[in-house]
Structure formats: structure tokens, C-alpha cells
Amino acid sequence: MLMWAVLVNPLTICNWLKTFHYSTMVMVMRMRKRTMRSQPTLRLQIMIHCWVGVGVWFYLEGVGSMPQNVVSETGSTSNASFHDGFDLKLDQMFATKKLLQAKLHDVAMQGYFEYKFVKSNKTLYVVKCINENCKWRVRASKLHNFGYFSIKKYYGTHNCSLVGRNMNHRQATYKMIGQKFKSQYVGVSNSPTPKGLVGLVCENLKAGVSYWKGWKAIQYAFSLIRGSPEDSFPLLLSYLHMLKVRNPGTVTHIEVDENKKFKFLFVAHGVAIRGFLVMRKVIELDGTFLKSTCKGTLLIATCQDGYFHCYPIAWGVVDIERDESWN
């Protein structure tokens, strides 16, 4: 009898036990219906038996409703394998290593798995699934004649489990998030805040990120859209030259220190200088702090028109507000 029970599906045994407990509870309630009124002790025992039976019923109901193909933490079941779902293929080429990394980041995020680096240098890039027993692996090398990175080895099927997937995805870097949601900050007045971006990442990428990482992702997205201060500084002279060409009468001046680093900037547009001739002859000077990456102070000179509206005349950017900068 025991050997026969072992060969039976465990879920079938659970269903039998549930039916047995239900029948027992009904039978006891019918047999002891009159006795319960006359014997309080027996009534208490029957009530305890019923409550225990209900608990066992719910427990077996949960066991019986479990899926038959449950993946273990080690991913040892035969049908736990899955494909990453992307169109990576052998000999697929990428113009730069960064494009290859961005593609693999997208594959990992959309496929809900993580990978780790095996080897990464100027000519070789090898990654594998974070699970040691998983066979998913990508190997790409640089073509010497063209400089492209080409996929030489690729196994796209996972045989690991996603049950123990970490919510704080290691591929969910602030650069990847900024690149992914860059369109949310192009010409949009009510763009997502860091807290809102955290919600978007959780909803779309199924990954959890901190408020700090969300803020860094937004700053990186702005740098992709507007450019960094380091990239904009070499274009400053060209910008001032075009101001003089397109707006005659404009006065500009830029000053750098002995290390060729930015120090002072002065701009007075020609149209503002010509308009000052019909303004009230009262000039107001003021300055305010700049809270950008490079810091500094913004100085501005304004006056008033006939309707007491502010009219800007000139402005400048300096390191700190002092006599030298004003002069």
C-alpha cells in the first residue's frame, strides 16, 4: 500500500486528503448534533477538531493549487530554460564597444536577468550570466582591420531560475537609465522628477533604483541633450563671434587665467544698448549664485522703461562677486 501511494502523484494525494477531512467534519457534526447541547466538554472538543480541520483544508488547498512546474532556486528543473528573446547572432557587428555594452544592457533588462564580466579590454569583451550554472554567454572581439566589435560566440538560452532575481539590477546603471528615458526630458516642461523616474524604471524595466541614482540619471540625460560644460567651453568664442555678426553693436569680452581656464565673461547685446537711450536713466546692479556644476556668480545690469518695467542692459558670469569682477 505504501509503495502504491508513493507512485501516485502527490497532488492527487492532497486532493484525497482534502475530501477526507471535509467528509469527516460533516459526519462528526451530524452524529454529535444532539450530544453537543448536553455535554459542553464534548462540544468544545468537536469545535477544536473542526477548526483544525479547516486549517488543514486551507493548507492542502494551497498545496494542491501550486503549479506543477515550480522552478527551484538552483534552476534544476528540466523546463526552467528560456531564451533571452533578442536578435543577437554570430558575426553581428557594432561600431564601438559602447554600442555593444548598451545592447547587452538592454538585453539583460528586457530579459529580466543579470550578467557579469568575464573579461573586458580594448580588443575583447566577454560576459556571462550571473548564475554559475547557466550557459548564457556572449564573446565579442575587435576586428583589427575595421575597428568594429563582432560577436564570435553566443549562447542565448538560459537554464537558470528567475526566482532569486535581485530587484536592484546591476545592469540598471544611471547611464543606461538616462539613455533609456532621455526622450522624457526633450522639450517637455513637466518632465519626471527623480522620484517619478524611479517609478518609471520600476514600471517599465521591473528594477528598483534609489532616489540618488534617479537624480544622476536625469543629470546624465540632460548632458546627452544639452552637452557637458567641458564640451561647451571650446564653442564659447564661436558663440560670441556669432552674436556680434548677427546683432551689430554687441560688446563681448572673455577672460581666462594663466592655465587657460574660464574666469570672466561679459555680454551686452547691441539691441539692448540702443534701447537704453530711451530708458529711464537709473541703472541697477545685482548678482546671484549659479547652482550648476561649475558654480560661479551671475551679474546683471538693468534699468526701467517708461512703464517701470525691468530692461536688461548687460550681464556677465564671474567666479565670485568682488571689485575685480565688477570692473
C-alpha positions in Angstrom: 0.0 0.0 0.0 2.8 2.4 0.9 4.7 1.7 -2.4 1.4 2.3 -4.3 0.9 5.6 -2.5 4.5 6.8 -3.4 3.9 6.1 -7.1 0.7 8.3 -7.1 1.0 12.0 -7.9 1.4 14.0 -4.6 -1.2 16.5 -5.8 -3.7 13.7 -6.2 -3.0 12.6 -2.6 -3.6 16.2 -1.4 -7.0 16.2 -3.1 -7.9 12.9 -1.5 -6.9 14.2 2.0 -9.0 17.4 1.5 -12.0 15.3 0.6 -11.4 13.0 3.6 -11.2 16.0 6.0 -14.4 17.5 4.6 -16.3 14.3 4.9 -15.1 13.7 8.5 -16.1 17.2 9.6 -19.6 16.7 8.1 -20.1 13.3 9.7 -19.0 14.4 13.1 -21.3 17.4 13.1 -24.3 15.2 12.2 -23.5 12.5 14.8 -22.9 14.9 17.6 -25.5 17.5 16.9 -27.8 16.4 19.9 -24.9 15.5 22.2 -23.2 19.0 21.8 -26.2 20.6 23.6 -26.0 18.3 26.6 -22.2 17.9 27.0 -20.3 21.2 26.9 -16.8 19.5 27.1 -17.6 17.3 24.1 -18.8 20.4 22.3 -15.5 22.2 22.9 -13.6 19.1 21.6 -15.7 19.0 18.4 -15.2 22.7 17.8 -11.4 22.4 18.2 -11.5 19.4 15.8 -13.4 21.5 13.3 -11.1 24.4 13.5 -8.1 22.2 13.0 -9.8 20.5 10.0 -10.4 23.9 8.5 -6.8 24.9 8.9 -5.6 21.6 7.3 -8.1 22.2 4.5 -6.7 25.6 3.6 -3.2 24.3 3.8 -3.9 21.4 1.5 -5.9 23.8 -0.8 -2.7 25.9 -1.1 -0.5 22.9 -1.8 -3.0 21.5 -4.3 -3.1 24.8 -6.3 0.7 25.1 -6.6 1.9 24.9 -10.2 3.4 21.6 -11.2 6.5 23.1 -12.9 7.9 25.1 -10.0 11.4 26.3 -10.6 13.8 25.7 -7.7 16.3 28.3 -6.6 19.1 26.5 -8.3 17.1 26.2 -11.5 17.4 22.5 -11.7 14.1 21.7 -13.3 14.1 20.4 -16.9 11.7 23.1 -18.2 13.4 26.1 -16.5 15.3 27.1 -19.5 14.4 30.2 -21.5 15.8 32.3 -24.3 16.8 36.0 -23.8 14.3 36.9 -26.6 16.6 39.2 -28.6 18.1 39.0 -32.1 21.7 38.7 -31.2 23.6 36.4 -33.6 27.0 35.4 -34.5 29.2 37.8 -36.6 26.9 40.7 -35.6 29.0 43.9 -35.6 28.9 47.0 -33.5 30.7 50.2 -34.4 32.0 50.8 -30.9 32.3 48.9 -27.7 29.9 51.3 -26.0 27.2 50.3 -28.5 27.8 46.7 -27.7 27.5 47.3 -24.0 24.3 49.3 -24.4 22.8 46.5 -26.4 23.7 43.9 -23.8 22.3 46.2 -21.1 19.1 46.4 -23.0 19.0 42.6 -23.4 19.5 42.0 -19.7 16.9 44.5 -18.6 14.2 43.3 -21.0 15.0 39.7 -20.4 14.9 40.1 -16.6 18.4 38.6 -15.9 21.8 39.8 -14.8 25.2 39.1 -16.2 28.8 39.7 -15.1 32.0 40.5 -16.8 34.5 37.7 -17.6 37.0 39.8 -19.5 36.9 43.3 -20.8 39.7 45.2 -22.5 40.3 47.2 -25.7 40.1 44.2 -28.0 37.9 41.6 -26.1 34.6 41.7 -24.3 33.2 38.5 -22.6 30.1 38.4 -20.4 28.1 35.5 -18.9 25.0 35.0 -16.8 25.4 35.8 -13.1 24.3 32.2 -12.3 27.4 30.0 -12.3 25.4 27.0 -13.7 23.8 29.0 -16.5 25.2 28.6 -20.1 24.1 32.1 -21.4 27.3 33.7 -22.7 28.5 36.4 -25.2 32.0 36.8 -26.5 32.9 39.7 -28.8 36.3 40.7 -30.2 37.5 43.7 -32.1 38.2 43.4 -35.8 41.7 44.7 -36.4 41.2 45.9 -39.9 37.9 47.8 -39.3 37.8 48.6 -35.5 34.3 47.1 -35.2 33.3 44.7 -32.4 31.9 41.4 -33.7 30.1 38.6 -31.7 32.2 35.5 -32.1 30.4 33.2 -29.5 26.8 33.5 -28.4 24.6 31.1 -26.4 21.3 32.8 -25.9 19.4 30.1 -23.8 19.3 30.3 -20.0 19.0 27.2 -17.9 18.8 29.2 -14.6 15.9 30.4 -12.5 14.5 33.9 -12.2 13.0 33.3 -8.8 16.0 34.7 -7.0 16.4 37.7 -9.3 17.7 40.8 -7.5 15.4 43.8 -7.7 18.5 46.1 -7.6 19.6 45.1 -11.1 23.3 45.5 -11.6 22.8 46.5 -15.2 20.4 49.3 -14.2 23.1 51.9 -14.1 22.3 55.6 -14.2 23.8 56.0 -17.7 21.6 53.2 -19.0 18.5 54.8 -17.4 19.4 58.2 -18.6 19.8 56.9 -22.2 16.6 54.9 -22.0 14.4 57.8 -20.7 16.2 60.7 -22.5 13.1 61.4 -24.6 11.2 62.3 -21.4 13.3 65.5 -21.0 13.4 66.8 -24.6 11.2 69.9 -24.9 8.9 68.8 -22.0 8.0 71.3 -19.3 6.7 68.8 -16.8 9.5 66.2 -17.1 9.7 63.4 -14.4 11.4 64.2 -11.1 13.9 61.8 -9.6 11.0 60.2 -7.7 8.9 59.9 -10.8 11.8 58.4 -12.7 12.2 55.7 -10.0 8.6 54.8 -10.6 9.1 54.7 -14.4 12.1 52.4 -14.0 10.1 50.1 -11.7 7.2 50.0 -14.1 8.9 49.6 -17.4 12.2 47.9 -16.5 11.0 45.9 -13.4 14.0 47.1 -11.5 14.4 49.1 -8.3 16.7 52.1 -8.1 17.4 54.7 -5.4 16.5 58.3 -5.4 20.2 59.3 -5.9 20.6 57.0 -8.9 17.4 58.6 -10.4 18.8 62.1 -9.9 22.1 61.1 -11.6 20.2 59.5 -14.5 18.4 62.8 -15.0 21.6 64.8 -15.0 23.2 62.3 -17.5 20.1 62.7 -19.7 20.5 66.5 -19.7 24.2 66.1 -20.6 23.2 64.0 -23.6 20.7 66.5 -24.7 22.5 69.8 -24.0 26.1 68.7 -23.8 28.5 68.9 -20.9 30.2 72.2 -19.7 33.6 70.7 -20.8 32.2 70.2 -24.4 30.5 73.6 -24.5 33.5 75.8 -23.3 35.5 75.4 -26.6 32.4 76.7 -28.5 32.1 79.8 -26.4 34.3 82.0 -28.6 32.4 80.9 -31.7 29.1 81.8 -29.9 30.3 85.3 -29.0 31.5 85.9 -32.6 28.1 84.9 -34.0 26.5 87.3 -31.5 28.5 90.2 -33.0 27.8 89.1 -36.5 24.0 88.6 -36.2 23.5 91.5 -33.7 25.6 94.6 -34.7 26.8 96.7 -31.9 27.2 93.8 -29.4 30.0 94.1 -26.9 31.6 90.9 -25.6 34.7 90.1 -23.5 36.0 86.8 -22.1 39.0 86.4 -19.8 40.9 83.3 -18.7 43.6 82.7 -16.2 47.2 81.6 -16.7 46.1 78.0 -17.1 43.6 78.9 -19.9 40.6 78.2 -17.7 37.5 80.3 -17.7 37.4 83.3 -15.4 35.2 86.2 -16.6 32.6 86.8 -19.3 30.8 90.0 -20.3 28.0 90.4 -22.9 26.0 93.5 -23.8 23.7 93.0 -26.8 23.6 95.7 -29.4 19.8 96.0 -29.4 19.9 96.5 -25.6 22.5 99.2 -25.9 20.4 101.1 -28.5 17.3 100.7 -26.4 19.0 102.2 -23.4 18.9 105.6 -25.0 15.1 105.9 -24.4 15.0 104.3 -20.9 15.0 106.0 -17.5 18.5 107.0 -16.6 18.7 104.8 -13.5 20.8 101.6 -13.6 20.6 98.8 -11.0 23.3 96.3 -10.5 22.9 92.9 -8.8 24.3 89.4 -8.7 23.1 85.9 -7.9 24.7 82.5 -7.3 24.8 79.9 -10.1 24.0 76.4 -8.8 25.2 74.4 -11.8 28.1 72.0 -12.0 30.7 74.8 -12.5 29.2 77.2 -9.9 30.0 80.9 -10.2 28.0 84.2 -10.0 25.7 85.8 -12.5 26.0 89.7 -12.6 23.4 91.8 -14.4 22.7 95.5 -15.1 19.1 96.6 -15.6 17.1 99.8 -15.9 13.5 100.8 -16.2 11.4 101.8 -19.2 8.5 104.4 -19.1 6.1 101.8 -17.5 8.6 100.9 -14.8 9.3 97.5 -16.4 12.8 96.0 -16.0 15.0 96.3 -19.1 18.3 94.3 -19.2 21.3 96.1 -20.4 24.3 93.8 -19.9 25.2 90.6 -17.9 28.3 88.7 -17.0 29.5 85.5 -15.4 32.3 85.6 -12.8 33.8 83.4 -10.2 32.7 85.5 -7.2 31.2 88.9 -6.7 34.1 91.3 -5.9 35.6 94.6 -7.1 37.8 92.9 -9.7 34.9 91.1 -11.3 32.7 94.2 -11.4 35.5 96.2 -13.0 
